[in-house]
Amino acid sequence: MPPQTSSAAHVATPRRVVNVIALAAWFLCLALIARKTVFVRQRRDVDAHLSVDATAAVEIALVAVACLLLISRPQLVNMLRSLRGTAAGWFTLMCGFGLLSSVWSPQPQYTAFQSVEVLSQTLLVLLGIGYCRSFADAEKNILTVCSLCLMLDMAMVIKLNGLTFAPRLWHANAYPACAAMIACYCMAEFFGATGERARRLFWVGMFAIFALALGTSSSSIVSAAVGICLASLLLRGARWPLVALIAILAVGALLAPDTALEILFPGKEGAQVTTMRGRTDMWAEFATYISERPIFGHGFAIGDRLNGGLATNTHNSLLSVALGMGAVGLMLFGATLLILAREAWKTLFTHCPGSAGVTCALVAGLLNCMTMAYLGEDWKTPSLVFVCFLMFHFMIVKRGLPLAMATPRQG
């Protein structure tokens, strides 16, 4: 780890205050997820989403408090400067362009609020990571926040369906998407960990795998499988147990292909697999809307308003970005992916702790968001989990330097 460099802003902030600010940032992130999960209110009419009731007022208040916390922190300026040229920086810039898209959105207030919500939550995660004093502290915070996100989303299923053991009632897309990213991180990092860290990775990973199996989401299962296979390639001396496990599963799939398909696509028939449960037809419809405004899009998070609420989202993040922010948004998203790949390649060769796990988690998250849009649309539970791993990756790229203490390079 490089030597810590101090700044006047940090010196003026006592350690106790730093801890309170970091705790407040994480609390606001989780409070918003709780509002969207445990305290969600089902609405039948799409126009009802434009009204402000008690639950919407709570959400607005949480976003307002988040913005006030961010504005009050002078260290945030240094953190934003540190984002320059990084994948996390390009992602944040894409979120900022989403706010600009409210100028031409058919529902400017809705677009403005959704984009401010996404941008503020992204910066809250940056703030929480920025105040971590070490890699171990950051990893512990990330795993805790992501595990709580997973629990909140599972609690929503219990709220809506009751405490049931019927597998079909546990089927969902959101919490398995979170579980896939968490499981990939823990699997990739566990074999090289020791002591308390190994125990934490084991239990968090086992809980994530249980949630992944319970959710029976085909896209999450496939993305997790890809992430775990990638982990077997990235691990060094400890890769062989994972390679052996994958080989056994591969042989089993060859010997019993019907069983393998049932595991990967639980409860799905052939037509449902090929059409991805009707997603391909829906994507064709959204493609016509994209062609109407191909350069700047219709406005951030506006997709489900264009088709009269027939779909809650586009179920594809690339389509969401193209629909909401057009070709400009796609270029920003593409820059994020290209720089992310370059940064991951560099950190993997330096064997930084966490680099393999974060890479596998982000790969799983990016694959999964092609069937469930939690990037480029409104803020969801998997959005927070993905951004946590993205900002954690950013910290690893910065060699673990506490971002709140970092003096940005000049020029």
GUVEXRO-947044 format. One record per residue (C-alpha): residue in three letters; x, y, z; residue number from 1. Coordinates in Angstrom, 1 decimal. Layout:
> ALA, X, Y, Z, NUM
...
END
This chain:
> MET, 0.0, 0.0, 0.0, 1
> PRO, 1.4, 3.4, -0.9, 2
> PRO, 2.0, 5.9, 1.9, 3
> GLN, -1.0, 7.8, 3.0, 4
> THR, -1.0, 11.4, 2.0, 5
> SER, -2.9, 13.9, 4.1, 6
> SER, -5.0, 16.8, 3.0, 7
> ALA, -6.2, 19.8, 5.0, 8
> ALA, -9.8, 18.7, 4.6, 9
> HIS, -9.1, 15.3, 6.1, 10
> VAL, -6.9, 16.6, 9.0, 11
> ALA, -9.8, 18.8, 10.0, 12
> THR, -12.1, 15.8, 10.3, 13
> PRO, -11.8, 13.8, 13.5, 14
> ARG, -11.9, 10.0, 13.3, 15
> ARG, -15.2, 9.8, 15.2, 16
> VAL, -16.8, 12.2, 12.7, 17
> VAL, -15.4, 10.2, 9.8, 18
> ASN, -17.0, 7.0, 11.2, 19
> VAL, -20.3, 8.7, 11.7, 20
> ILE, -20.3, 10.1, 8.1, 21
> ALA, -19.5, 6.7, 6.6, 22
> LEU, -22.2, 5.0, 8.7, 23
> ALA, -24.7, 7.7, 7.6, 24
> ALA, -23.8, 7.1, 3.9, 25
> TRP, -24.3, 3.3, 4.2, 26
> PHE, -27.5, 3.8, 6.3, 27
> LEU, -29.0, 6.1, 3.6, 28
> CYS, -28.2, 3.5, 0.9, 29
> LEU, -29.9, 0.7, 2.8, 30
> ALA, -32.8, 2.9, 3.9, 31
> LEU, -33.7, 3.6, 0.3, 32
> ILE, -33.5, -0.1, -0.5, 33
> ALA, -35.7, -0.9, 2.4, 34
> ARG, -38.2, 1.7, 1.1, 35
> LYS, -38.2, 0.0, -2.3, 36
> THR, -38.4, -3.6, -0.9, 37
> VAL, -39.9, -4.2, 2.5, 38
> PHE, -42.0, -1.0, 2.5, 39
> VAL, -42.9, -1.1, -1.2, 40
> ARG, -46.5, -0.4, -2.1, 41
> GLN, -48.0, -2.2, -5.2, 42
> ARG, -49.6, 0.1, -7.7, 43
> ARG, -51.8, -1.1, -10.5, 44
> ASP, -51.9, 2.1, -12.6, 45
> VAL, -48.7, 3.3, -14.2, 46
> ASP, -49.9, 6.9, -13.8, 47
> ALA, -49.9, 6.4, -10.0, 48
> HIS, -46.1, 6.4, -10.1, 49
> LEU, -46.2, 10.1, -11.0, 50
> SER, -48.2, 10.9, -7.8, 51
> VAL, -46.6, 11.6, -4.5, 52
> ASP, -48.0, 9.6, -1.6, 53
> ALA, -46.5, 8.8, 1.8, 54
> THR, -44.1, 6.2, 0.5, 55
> ALA, -43.0, 8.4, -2.4, 56
> ALA, -42.5, 11.3, 0.1, 57
> VAL, -40.2, 9.1, 2.2, 58
> GLU, -38.2, 8.2, -0.9, 59
> ILE, -37.9, 11.9, -1.8, 60
> ALA, -36.8, 12.8, 1.7, 61
> LEU, -34.1, 10.1, 1.7, 62
> VAL, -32.7, 11.3, -1.6, 63
> ALA, -32.8, 14.9, -0.3, 64
> VAL, -30.9, 13.9, 2.9, 65
> ALA, -28.4, 12.0, 0.7, 66
> CYS, -27.8, 15.1, -1.4, 67
> LEU, -27.3, 17.3, 1.7, 68
> LEU, -24.8, 14.9, 3.1, 69
> LEU, -22.9, 14.8, -0.1, 70
> ILE, -22.9, 18.6, -0.5, 71
> SER, -21.7, 19.0, 3.1, 72
> ARG, -18.5, 16.9, 2.6, 73
> PRO, -15.6, 18.9, 1.1, 74
> GLN, -13.7, 15.6, 0.7, 75
> LEU, -16.1, 14.6, -2.0, 76
> VAL, -14.4, 17.0, -4.4, 77
> ASN, -11.1, 15.1, -4.1, 78
> MET, -12.9, 11.8, -4.5, 79
> LEU, -14.6, 13.0, -7.7, 80
> ARG, -11.3, 14.2, -9.1, 81
> SER, -9.8, 10.8, -8.3, 82
> LEU, -12.5, 9.3, -10.5, 83
> ARG, -11.1, 11.0, -13.6, 84
> GLY, -10.3, 8.6, -16.3, 85
> THR, -11.5, 5.5, -14.4, 86
> ALA, -14.4, 3.1, -15.2, 87
> ALA, -16.2, 4.4, -12.1, 88
> GLY, -15.7, 7.9, -13.3, 89
> TRP, -17.2, 7.2, -16.7, 90
> PHE, -20.1, 5.4, -15.0, 91
> THR, -20.7, 8.4, -12.8, 92
> LEU, -20.6, 10.6, -15.9, 93
> MET, -23.2, 8.5, -17.6, 94
> CYS, -25.5, 9.0, -14.5, 95
> GLY, -24.9, 12.7, -14.8, 96
> PHE, -25.9, 12.7, -18.4, 97
> GLY, -29.1, 11.0, -17.3, 98
> LEU, -29.9, 14.1, -15.3, 99
> LEU, -29.2, 16.3, -18.3, 100
> SER, -31.7, 14.1, -20.3, 101
> SER, -34.5, 15.4, -18.2, 102
> VAL, -34.4, 18.6, -20.4, 103
> TRP, -35.9, 16.7, -23.3, 104
> SER, -37.7, 14.0, -21.4, 105
> PRO, -41.5, 13.8, -21.9, 106
> GLN, -41.8, 13.6, -18.1, 107
> PRO, -38.9, 15.9, -17.0, 108
> GLN, -39.7, 15.8, -13.3, 109
> TYR, -39.8, 12.0, -13.2, 110
> THR, -36.6, 11.7, -15.2, 111
> ALA, -34.8, 14.3, -13.1, 112
> PHE, -35.8, 12.6, -9.8, 113
> GLN, -34.8, 9.2, -10.9, 114
> SER, -31.4, 10.4, -12.2, 115
> VAL, -30.7, 12.4, -9.1, 116
> GLU, -31.6, 9.3, -7.0, 117
> VAL, -29.2, 7.1, -9.0, 118
> LEU, -26.4, 9.7, -9.0, 119
> SER, -26.7, 10.4, -5.3, 120
> GLN, -26.7, 6.8, -4.3, 121
> THR, -23.6, 6.2, -6.5, 122
> LEU, -21.8, 9.0, -4.8, 123
> LEU, -22.9, 7.8, -1.4, 124
> VAL, -21.2, 4.5, -2.1, 125
> LEU, -18.1, 6.4, -3.2, 126
> LEU, -18.3, 8.3, 0.1, 127
> GLY, -18.6, 5.2, 2.2, 128
> ILE, -15.7, 3.5, 0.4, 129
> GLY, -13.7, 6.7, 0.5, 130
> TYR, -13.7, 6.8, 4.3, 131
> CYS, -12.6, 3.2, 4.7, 132
> ARG, -9.1, 3.1, 6.2, 133
> SER, -8.0, -0.2, 4.7, 134
> PHE, -8.8, -2.9, 2.2, 135
> ALA, -10.1, -5.2, 5.0, 136
> ASP, -12.4, -2.4, 6.3, 137
> ALA, -13.7, -1.8, 2.8, 138
> GLU, -14.3, -5.5, 2.1, 139
> LYS, -16.1, -6.0, 5.4, 140
> ASN, -18.4, -3.0, 4.7, 141
> ILE, -19.1, -4.1, 1.1, 142
> LEU, -20.0, -7.7, 2.1, 143
> THR, -22.2, -6.4, 5.0, 144
> VAL, -24.1, -3.9, 2.8, 145
> CYS, -24.6, -6.4, 0.0, 146
> SER, -25.7, -9.1, 2.4, 147
> LEU, -28.2, -6.7, 3.9, 148
> CYS, -29.5, -5.8, 0.4, 149
> LEU, -30.0, -9.5, -0.3, 150
> MET, -31.9, -10.0, 3.0, 151
> LEU, -34.1, -7.0, 2.3, 152
> ASP, -35.1, -8.2, -1.1, 153
> MET, -35.8, -11.7, 0.3, 154
> ALA, -37.9, -10.0, 3.0, 155
> MET, -40.0, -8.4, 0.4, 156
> VAL, -40.9, -11.8, -1.1, 157
> ILE, -42.0, -12.9, 2.4, 158
> LYS, -44.0, -9.8, 2.8, 159
> LEU, -45.8, -10.3, -0.5, 160
> ASN, -46.3, -14.1, -0.4, 161
> GLY, -45.9, -14.9, 3.3, 162
> LEU, -43.4, -17.3, 4.8, 163
> THR, -43.8, -20.1, 2.3, 164
> PHE, -41.7, -23.1, 1.1, 165
> ALA, -43.4, -23.2, -2.3, 166
> PRO, -40.5, -22.8, -4.8, 167
> ARG, -42.6, -20.9, -7.4, 168
> LEU, -43.4, -18.2, -4.9, 169
> TRP, -39.7, -17.6, -4.2, 170
> HIS, -39.0, -17.1, -7.9, 171
> ALA, -37.7, -13.6, -8.6, 172
> ASN, -35.1, -11.7, -10.5, 173
> ALA, -33.8, -9.1, -8.1, 174
> TYR, -32.4, -10.9, -5.1, 175
> PRO, -30.9, -13.8, -7.2, 176
> ALA, -29.0, -11.1, -9.2, 177
> CYS, -27.6, -9.8, -6.0, 178
> ALA, -26.8, -13.3, -4.8, 179
> ALA, -24.9, -14.1, -8.1, 180
> MET, -22.5, -11.1, -7.7, 181
> ILE, -21.9, -11.9, -4.0, 182
> ALA, -21.4, -15.6, -4.6, 183
> CYS, -18.9, -14.9, -7.4, 184
> TYR, -16.8, -12.5, -5.2, 185
> CYS, -16.7, -14.9, -2.3, 186
> MET, -15.9, -17.9, -4.4, 187
> ALA, -13.0, -16.2, -6.1, 188
> GLU, -11.5, -14.8, -2.9, 189
> PHE, -12.2, -17.6, -0.5, 190
> PHE, -9.4, -20.0, -1.6, 191
> GLY, -6.7, -17.5, -1.0, 192
> ALA, -8.1, -16.2, 2.3, 193
> THR, -7.3, -17.1, 5.9, 194
> GLY, -8.6, -16.6, 9.4, 195
> GLU, -11.5, -14.3, 10.0, 196
> ARG, -11.6, -13.2, 6.4, 197
> ALA, -12.0, -16.8, 5.1, 198
> ARG, -14.8, -17.5, 7.6, 199
> ARG, -16.6, -14.3, 6.5, 200
> LEU, -16.3, -15.1, 2.8, 201
> PHE, -17.4, -18.7, 3.4, 202
> TRP, -20.6, -17.9, 5.3, 203
> VAL, -21.6, -14.9, 3.1, 204
> GLY, -20.9, -17.0, 0.0, 205
> MET, -22.9, -19.9, 1.3, 206
> PHE, -25.9, -17.6, 2.0, 207
> ALA, -25.6, -16.1, -1.5, 208
> ILE, -25.5, -19.6, -3.1, 209
> PHE, -28.6, -20.6, -1.1, 210
> ALA, -30.4, -17.4, -2.2, 211
> LEU, -29.4, -18.0, -5.8, 212
> ALA, -30.8, -21.5, -5.8, 213
> LEU, -34.0, -20.4, -4.0, 214
> GLY, -34.7, -17.7, -6.6, 215
> THR, -34.6, -20.0, -9.6, 216
> SER, -33.6, -17.1, -11.9, 217
> SER, -32.1, -18.6, -15.0, 218
> SER, -30.1, -15.5, -16.0, 219
> SER, -28.7, -15.2, -12.5, 220
> ILE, -27.7, -18.9, -12.4, 221
> VAL, -26.0, -18.6, -15.8, 222
> SER, -24.2, -15.4, -14.9, 223
> ALA, -23.0, -16.9, -11.6, 224
> ALA, -21.8, -20.0, -13.5, 225
> VAL, -19.8, -17.8, -15.9, 226
> GLY, -18.4, -15.8, -13.0, 227
> ILE, -17.3, -18.9, -11.1, 228
> CYS, -15.7, -20.4, -14.2, 229
> LEU, -13.8, -17.2, -14.6, 230
> ALA, -12.7, -17.4, -11.0, 231
> SER, -11.2, -20.9, -11.7, 232
> LEU, -9.1, -19.3, -14.4, 233
> LEU, -8.0, -16.3, -12.3, 234
> LEU, -7.0, -18.2, -9.2, 235
> ARG, -3.4, -19.3, -9.0, 236
> GLY, -2.4, -22.2, -6.7, 237
> ALA, -5.8, -22.5, -5.2, 238
> ARG, -7.7, -22.9, -8.5, 239
> TRP, -7.6, -26.7, -8.7, 240
> PRO, -10.4, -27.5, -6.2, 241
> LEU, -12.6, -25.1, -8.1, 242
> VAL, -11.5, -26.5, -11.5, 243
> ALA, -12.2, -30.1, -10.2, 244
> LEU, -15.7, -29.0, -9.1, 245
> ILE, -16.5, -27.4, -12.5, 246
> ALA, -15.1, -30.5, -14.3, 247
> ILE, -17.4, -32.8, -12.3, 248
> LEU, -20.4, -30.6, -13.0, 249
> ALA, -19.5, -30.4, -16.7, 250
> VAL, -19.3, -34.2, -17.0, 251
> GLY, -22.6, -34.5, -15.2, 252
> ALA, -24.2, -32.1, -17.6, 253
> LEU, -22.9, -34.2, -20.6, 254
> LEU, -24.3, -37.4, -19.0, 255
> ALA, -27.6, -35.9, -18.0, 256
> PRO, -28.3, -32.9, -20.3, 257
> ASP, -32.0, -32.7, -19.4, 258
> THR, -31.2, -32.4, -15.7, 259
> ALA, -28.6, -29.8, -16.5, 260
> LEU, -31.1, -27.7, -18.5, 261
> GLU, -33.6, -28.0, -15.6, 262
> ILE, -30.9, -26.7, -13.2, 263
> LEU, -29.9, -23.8, -15.4, 264
> PHE, -33.5, -23.0, -16.5, 265
> PRO, -35.7, -24.2, -13.7, 266
> GLY, -39.4, -24.5, -14.6, 267
> LYS, -38.8, -23.3, -18.2, 268
> GLU, -40.0, -25.0, -21.3, 269
> GLY, -38.2, -24.8, -24.7, 270
> ALA, -40.2, -21.8, -26.0, 271
> GLN, -39.7, -19.9, -22.8, 272
> VAL, -35.9, -20.5, -23.0, 273
> THR, -35.6, -19.4, -26.7, 274
> THR, -37.8, -16.3, -26.2, 275
> MET, -36.4, -15.6, -22.7, 276
> ARG, -40.0, -15.6, -21.4, 277
> GLY, -41.2, -13.1, -24.0, 278
> ARG, -38.3, -10.7, -23.5, 279
> THR, -37.3, -10.9, -27.2, 280
> ASP, -40.7, -9.6, -28.4, 281
> MET, -40.6, -6.8, -25.8, 282
> TRP, -37.1, -5.8, -26.9, 283
> ALA, -38.3, -5.6, -30.5, 284
> GLU, -41.0, -3.1, -29.4, 285
> PHE, -38.5, -1.0, -27.5, 286
> ALA, -36.2, -1.0, -30.5, 287
> THR, -38.8, 1.0, -32.4, 288
> TYR, -38.8, 3.7, -29.7, 289
> ILE, -35.0, 3.9, -29.8, 290
> SER, -35.2, 4.5, -33.6, 291
> GLU, -37.4, 7.6, -32.9, 292
> ARG, -34.6, 9.4, -30.9, 293
> PRO, -31.4, 7.6, -31.6, 294
> ILE, -28.9, 10.3, -30.5, 295
> PHE, -30.1, 11.6, -27.1, 296
> GLY, -32.9, 9.2, -26.3, 297
> HIS, -36.2, 9.8, -24.7, 298
> GLY, -35.0, 10.6, -21.2, 299
> PHE, -33.4, 8.6, -18.3, 300
> ALA, -35.6, 5.8, -16.8, 301
> ILE, -38.5, 6.6, -19.1, 302
> GLY, -38.8, 3.2, -20.8, 303
> ASP, -41.8, 1.8, -18.9, 304
> ARG, -43.7, 5.0, -19.5, 305
> LEU, -43.4, 4.8, -23.3, 306
> ASN, -45.3, 1.4, -23.5, 307
> GLY, -48.0, 2.3, -21.1, 308
> GLY, -46.6, 0.4, -18.2, 309
> LEU, -46.9, -3.0, -19.9, 310
> ALA, -43.4, -3.8, -18.7, 311
> THR, -41.8, -2.5, -15.5, 312
> ASN, -38.4, -2.2, -17.3, 313
> THR, -36.7, -3.1, -20.5, 314
> HIS, -35.1, -6.2, -19.0, 315
> ASN, -31.9, -5.2, -20.8, 316
> SER, -29.5, -2.5, -19.6, 317
> LEU, -28.1, -1.7, -23.0, 318
> LEU, -31.6, -1.1, -24.3, 319
> SER, -32.3, 1.0, -21.2, 320
> VAL, -29.3, 3.2, -21.9, 321
> ALA, -30.1, 3.5, -25.6, 322
> LEU, -33.8, 4.2, -24.9, 323
> GLY, -33.1, 6.8, -22.2, 324
> MET, -29.9, 8.4, -23.3, 325
> GLY, -29.4, 7.4, -27.0, 326
> ALA, -26.1, 6.9, -28.7, 327
> VAL, -24.4, 9.4, -26.3, 328
> GLY, -25.4, 7.2, -23.3, 329
> LEU, -24.2, 4.1, -25.2, 330
> MET, -20.8, 5.7, -25.8, 331
> LEU, -20.5, 6.6, -22.1, 332
> PHE, -21.5, 3.0, -21.1, 333
> GLY, -19.1, 1.6, -23.7, 334
> ALA, -16.3, 3.7, -22.3, 335
> THR, -17.1, 2.4, -18.8, 336
> LEU, -16.9, -1.2, -20.0, 337
> LEU, -13.7, -0.8, -22.0, 338
> ILE, -11.8, 1.0, -19.2, 339
> LEU, -13.2, -1.5, -16.7, 340
> ALA, -11.7, -4.3, -18.7, 341
> ARG, -8.4, -2.6, -19.0, 342
> GLU, -8.3, -1.8, -15.2, 343
> ALA, -9.3, -5.4, -14.3, 344
> TRP, -6.6, -6.8, -16.5, 345
> LYS, -3.9, -4.6, -14.8, 346
> THR, -5.0, -5.3, -11.3, 347
> LEU, -5.2, -9.1, -11.9, 348
> PHE, -1.6, -9.2, -13.0, 349
> THR, -0.5, -7.3, -9.9, 350
> HIS, -2.4, -9.9, -7.8, 351
> CYS, -4.1, -7.2, -5.6, 352
> PRO, -6.3, -8.7, -2.9, 353
> GLY, -9.9, -8.6, -4.0, 354
> SER, -9.1, -8.0, -7.7, 355
> ALA, -10.2, -11.5, -8.8, 356
> GLY, -13.4, -11.4, -6.7, 357
> VAL, -14.4, -8.0, -7.9, 358
> THR, -13.7, -8.9, -11.5, 359
> CYS, -15.9, -12.0, -11.3, 360
> ALA, -18.7, -10.2, -9.5, 361
> LEU, -18.8, -7.4, -12.1, 362
> VAL, -18.7, -9.8, -15.0, 363
> ALA, -21.7, -11.7, -13.4, 364
> GLY, -23.5, -8.4, -12.8, 365
> LEU, -22.9, -7.1, -16.4, 366
> LEU, -24.1, -10.4, -17.9, 367
> ASN, -27.2, -10.5, -15.7, 368
> CYS, -28.2, -6.9, -16.4, 369
> MET, -28.7, -7.9, -20.0, 370
> THR, -31.9, -9.7, -18.9, 371
> MET, -32.8, -7.4, -15.9, 372
> ALA, -32.2, -3.7, -16.3, 373
> TYR, -30.7, -2.4, -13.1, 374
> LEU, -28.2, -0.2, -14.9, 375
> GLY, -29.4, 2.8, -16.9, 376
> GLU, -32.8, 2.8, -15.2, 377
> ASP, -34.3, 3.5, -11.8, 378
> TRP, -32.4, 2.4, -8.7, 379
> LYS, -32.9, -1.2, -7.6, 380
> THR, -31.3, -3.5, -5.1, 381
> PRO, -28.9, -5.1, -7.7, 382
> SER, -28.0, -1.6, -8.7, 383
> LEU, -26.6, -0.9, -5.2, 384
> VAL, -24.7, -4.3, -5.1, 385
> PHE, -23.2, -3.7, -8.6, 386
> VAL, -22.1, -0.1, -7.7, 387
> CYS, -20.6, -1.3, -4.4, 388
> PHE, -18.4, -3.8, -6.3, 389
> LEU, -17.6, -1.1, -8.9, 390
> MET, -16.4, 1.4, -6.3, 391
> PHE, -14.6, -1.3, -4.5, 392
> HIS, -12.8, -2.1, -7.8, 393
> PHE, -12.0, 1.6, -8.0, 394
> MET, -10.4, 1.5, -4.5, 395
> ILE, -8.3, -1.5, -5.6, 396
> VAL, -7.2, 0.4, -8.7, 397
> LYS, -6.1, 3.2, -6.4, 398
> ARG, -4.0, 0.6, -4.5, 399
> GLY, -6.2, 0.8, -1.4, 400
> LEU, -5.4, 4.5, -0.7, 401
> PRO, -8.2, 6.0, 1.4, 402
> LEU, -9.9, 8.2, -1.1, 403
> ALA, -10.9, 10.8, 1.4, 404
> MET, -7.2, 11.3, 2.2, 405
> ALA, -5.9, 11.2, -1.3, 406
> THR, -4.4, 14.2, -2.9, 407
> PRO, -5.3, 14.1, -6.6, 408
> ARG, -2.5, 14.1, -9.1, 409
> GLN, -2.0, 17.3, -10.9, 410
> GLY, -2.2, 17.5, -14.7, 411
END
